[in-house]
Amino acid sequence: MPVSVATYASLAEAGRAFADRRTARVYSGGTIVMRAVNEGDTSFDTLIRITDRAYTEIAVGSEVRLGGGVTMGAIAAHRDLAFLAPVARVIGGPQVRSVATVAGNLFAPAPYGDLAGALMALGAQAELAGGGRVAVDELVRGGGSRALVAAVNFPRPQGELRFAKVSRVRPKGVGLMSISALLPRGGGGGDVRIVFNGMGPHPVRATAAERALSGRAGDRQAIERAAASAAEGLSPVDDALASAWYRREVAGVHLKRLLEAR
């Protein structure tokens, strides 16, 4: 089936077109959608291309705004986004990072979606082209899935964002899992957010581990309890990379290493 490309100069116009046409997909960076085109996916017949400058802009103040079309390469190179650079740098190789985008990563199927997990840990919200916001946590579960993501917004972190990707092939193999953790600086009290990617169909918060660390992020006993409960409530699956059993067994090991890192 032929696929047409429709180009829009404004996010508002693109958002309306995407909402109105159920057989359209957004061409953001193309790393996912062009593979579907090449494989003959017949579920869509139109690609929506966006040329609005706001779609590729980065703004950093007390709140960080990343346009949906911002690439991993742009994040890795931005001096005020050093806390996100370790995540962006492990998403594919240089060619992929030059085109893979923020919005695309939010909808990337497992085992991809490492940036989406980090954004969840940061408490990010997706800004929709038609107006309004939805938490990234909700978006990756399917909430607002027919809305075009114009940008993501989150408070500039006061705590420390830690990230680890577990892969059998380095430096850029597909991850068995990745872990993003937002921790209070100095290991003291404060909110803790821990997100696993690769432990289910989409990134998911490890709420049992978060409770174990609440107010005691640097405490060794609290870290032990968090590691022991890391996989609680998560639903990993068997795939070509690893079994669900293996993922449950190693989740706590890798979380403990991340929390104890200095």
Stockholm file with secondary structure:
# STOCKHOLM 1.0

chainA/1-262         MPVSVATYASLAEAGRAFADRRTARVYSGGTIVMRAVNEGDTSFDTLIRITDRAYTEIAVGSEVRLGGGVTMGAIAAHRDLAFLAPVARVIGGPQVRSVATVAGNLFAPAPYGDLAGALMALGAQAELAGGGRVAVDELVRGGGSRALVAAVNFPRPQGELRFAKVSRVRPKGVGLMSISALLPRGGGGGDVRIVFNGMGPHPVRATAAERALSGRAGDRQAIERAAASAAEGLSPVDDALASAWYRREVAGVHLKRLLEAR
#=GR chainA/1-262 SS CCCEEEEESSHHHHHHHHHHCTTEEEESSCTTHHHHHHTTCCSCCEEEEECCGGGGCEEESSEEEEETTCBHHHHHHCGGGTTTHHHHTTSSCHHHHTTCBHHHHHTCCTTCCHHHHHHHHTTCEEEETTSCEEEHHHHHTTTTTTSCEEEEEEECCSSEEEEEEEESSTTTCCEEEEEEEEECGGGCSSCCEEEEESSSSSCEECHHHHHHHTTCTTCHHHHHHHHHTTTTTCCCCCCSSCCHHHHHHHHHHHHHHHHHCC
#=GC SS_cons         CCCEEEEESSHHHHHHHHHHCTTEEEESSCTTHHHHHHTTCCSCCEEEEECCGGGGCEEESSEEEEETTCBHHHHHHCGGGTTTHHHHTTSSCHHHHTTCBHHHHHTCCTTCCHHHHHHHHTTCEEEETTSCEEEHHHHHTTTTTTSCEEEEEEECCSSEEEEEEEESSTTTCCEEEEEEEEECGGGCSSCCEEEEESSSSSCEECHHHHHHHTTCTTCHHHHHHHHHTTTTTCCCCCCSSCCHHHHHHHHHHHHHHHHHCC
//
